[in-house]
Amino acid sequence: MNTQQERVRAPYNFFRMRKSYTISVFALLALLTVTVAVVGFESIANKLVLYVRVARLYAQDPPKKIFMPLHMSKSRIANTWHAPRGANRLHEGQDIFAPRGTPTYSATRGYIYNIGQNGLGGQTVSVIGAGGRVYYYAHFDSYAPGISEGDYVTPQTVLGYVGTTGNAQGTPPHLHFGVYTPTGAINPLPLLTDRLITQKSDQKKVVPSSKTRKAQKVSDVRFNSR
């Protein structure tokens, strides 16, 4: 091939390569669009709906009282708010001791905004309520069947079951309950009020024996959970 032929063919090769590249890019973009539409669109839409609902909650006044997360008396809670936890950490919540598997209810109305696991809390659920308050439930042995992020919850909604996950391993089963405002953690104890004995739920319940209740009282005194 002479030099003149090469000069003529070179631009043609370039445009052919550019055309092939353009087609590949458009094919990739089309594939990504279809993938988002099929797999992720519903998830993205649900997140957007949740954000709108949360924004509305921020405009509301937070409740002055919230329900005990467990069917037991508030008087059984040993106040561990700001108890030392290690060298440089304070306890930001209250520990409520109960037999393993005891149902834990939402303390208030709101939306589940996180279900997840971490080193301190183990299996946890976070619910956001009026005023932008976040209610944090930790150390679950297991989650309630069927709950998911974005769900609307009420004080009759079971979130999970008391356990010892996270840094609660080696301690008696208990729920760590924390309340967080937009400016930081607050003590949940003054907010809590006992549930009515007549409240019912179709979720599984654990009724401790007299022997278990006696052992539980000893645990409440001996341990300040993590």
C-alpha positions in Angstrom: 0.0 0.0 0.0 1.4 3.3 -1.0 1.5 6.5 1.1 -1.4 8.1 -0.6 -3.6 5.0 0.0 -2.6 5.0 3.7 -3.6 8.6 4.1 -7.0 7.9 2.6 -7.6 4.8 4.7 -6.4 6.2 8.0 -9.3 8.7 8.5 -11.7 5.9 7.5 -10.3 3.6 10.2 -10.4 6.3 12.8 -14.1 7.0 12.1 -14.9 3.3 12.1 -13.2 2.9 15.5 -14.9 6.0 16.9 -18.3 4.7 15.7 -17.7 1.3 17.3 -16.7 2.9 20.6 -19.8 5.1 20.5 -22.0 2.1 20.0 -20.3 0.3 22.9 -20.8 3.3 25.2 -24.5 3.6 24.3 -24.9 -0.2 24.8 -23.4 0.1 28.3 -25.5 3.0 29.2 -28.6 1.2 28.0 -27.7 -1.9 30.1 -27.1 0.3 33.2 -30.4 2.0 32.7 -32.3 -1.3 32.4 -30.5 -2.7 35.5 -31.4 0.4 37.6 -35.0 0.3 36.3 -35.4 -3.4 37.1 -33.4 -3.9 40.2 -32.9 -0.5 41.9 -35.7 1.8 40.9 -38.1 0.4 43.6 -35.4 0.7 46.2 -34.6 4.3 45.2 -38.2 5.2 45.1 -38.8 3.8 48.6 -35.8 5.8 50.0 -37.2 9.0 48.5 -40.6 8.3 50.1 -38.9 7.6 53.4 -37.0 10.9 53.2 -40.2 12.8 52.6 -41.9 11.2 55.6 -38.9 11.8 57.8 -38.9 15.5 56.7 -42.5 15.7 57.9 -41.6 14.1 61.2 -39.0 16.8 61.9 -41.7 19.4 61.7 -43.7 17.7 64.5 -43.2 18.1 68.3 -41.6 15.1 69.9 -43.7 13.1 72.4 -43.4 14.0 76.1 -43.9 10.4 77.0 -43.1 7.1 75.2 -44.0 3.5 76.0 -41.7 1.0 77.7 -40.3 -1.2 74.9 -41.0 -4.3 76.9 -44.0 -5.5 78.8 -42.6 -4.8 82.3 -42.6 -2.0 84.8 -40.3 1.0 84.4 -39.4 0.6 88.1 -37.3 -2.4 87.2 -34.8 -0.3 85.3 -31.6 0.4 87.1 -30.5 3.8 85.9 -27.2 3.3 83.9 -27.4 6.6 82.0 -23.8 7.9 81.5 -22.3 5.0 83.5 -18.6 4.7 82.5 -17.9 2.2 79.6 -14.2 1.8 79.3 -11.7 4.6 79.5 -13.3 7.2 77.3 -17.0 6.3 76.8 -20.2 6.9 78.6 -23.3 4.8 78.4 -25.8 6.6 76.2 -29.0 4.8 77.0 -30.7 2.4 79.4 -30.4 -1.3 79.8 -33.6 -3.3 80.3 -33.0 -6.9 81.5 -35.4 -9.6 80.4 -35.4 -13.3 79.5 -33.9 -14.1 76.1 -36.5 -13.9 73.4 -38.7 -11.4 75.1 -40.5 -9.3 72.4 -39.4 -5.7 72.1 -41.9 -3.2 70.9 -41.5 0.2 69.3 -41.7 2.8 72.1 -43.5 5.3 69.7 -44.8 5.8 66.3 -42.4 6.4 63.5 -40.5 4.8 60.6 -37.8 2.2 60.7 -34.8 3.9 59.0 -32.1 1.3 59.8 -31.8 -2.4 60.5 -28.2 -3.5 60.9 -25.4 -4.9 62.9 -22.4 -3.3 64.6 -19.7 -4.2 67.1 -21.3 -2.6 70.1 -25.0 -3.1 69.5 -25.0 -6.4 67.7 -28.3 -6.7 65.9 -30.0 -3.3 66.0 -33.1 -1.4 64.8 -33.4 2.4 64.6 -36.7 4.1 64.4 -37.1 7.8 63.7 -40.1 9.6 65.2 -41.6 13.0 65.6 -39.2 15.8 66.1 -36.5 13.9 64.4 -35.8 11.7 67.4 -34.1 8.4 66.8 -35.0 5.4 69.0 -32.2 2.9 69.1 -32.8 -0.8 70.0 -29.7 -3.0 70.4 -28.5 -6.5 71.3 -31.4 -8.3 69.6 -31.2 -12.1 69.6 -33.3 -12.0 66.4 -35.4 -9.6 64.4 -39.2 -9.7 64.2 -40.2 -11.5 61.0 -41.1 -9.3 58.1 -39.8 -6.0 59.3 -37.9 -3.8 56.8 -36.4 -0.3 56.5 -39.1 2.2 55.7 -41.9 0.4 57.6 -44.3 2.5 59.6 -44.4 1.3 63.2 -46.6 1.9 66.3 -46.2 1.0 69.9 -47.9 -2.4 69.0 -45.2 -3.2 66.5 -42.6 -5.9 67.5 -39.1 -5.0 66.3 -37.1 -7.9 67.7 -36.3 -10.2 70.6 -34.1 -9.6 73.6 -30.6 -11.1 73.3 -26.9 -10.7 73.9 -25.4 -9.8 70.5 -22.6 -7.3 70.1 -20.7 -6.4 73.2 -23.4 -7.8 75.4 -22.0 -11.3 75.1 -21.3 -12.7 78.5 -23.9 -10.6 80.2 -27.5 -11.5 81.0 -29.9 -10.9 78.1 -31.1 -7.4 77.9 -32.3 -4.6 75.6 -30.1 -1.5 75.2 -32.5 1.4 74.5 -31.2 4.8 73.4 -32.8 8.0 72.4 -31.1 10.5 70.1 -32.2 14.0 69.2 -30.7 16.2 66.4 -28.4 17.6 69.1 -27.3 14.4 70.7 -28.2 11.6 73.1 -30.7 12.1 75.9 -31.6 9.9 78.9 -34.6 7.8 77.9 -35.7 7.0 81.5 -37.7 10.2 82.3 -39.6 9.7 79.0 -40.7 6.1 79.6 -44.1 5.2 80.9 -45.5 1.7 81.6 -47.6 -0.1 79.0 -51.1 -1.0 79.8 -51.5 -4.6 81.0 -54.5 -4.9 78.7 -52.4 -4.3 75.5 -52.3 -7.4 73.4 -50.1 -8.6 70.5 -50.3 -11.5 68.2 -46.5 -11.9 68.3 -44.8 -14.6 70.4 -44.4 -13.8 74.1 -42.1 -15.1 76.8 -43.6 -15.6 80.2 -40.8 -16.1 82.7 -41.2 -18.6 85.5 -41.0 -17.6 89.1 -37.5 -19.0 89.2 -36.4 -17.0 86.2 -37.9 -13.8 87.6 -36.0 -14.3 90.8 -32.8 -14.8 88.9 -33.5 -11.8 86.8 -33.8 -9.5 89.8 -30.4 -10.7 90.9 -29.0 -9.9 87.4 -30.5 -6.4 87.5 -28.5 -5.7 90.6 -25.3 -7.4 89.7 -24.8 -6.2 86.2 -24.7 -2.8 84.5 -24.9 -3.9 80.9 -22.8 -2.6 78.1 
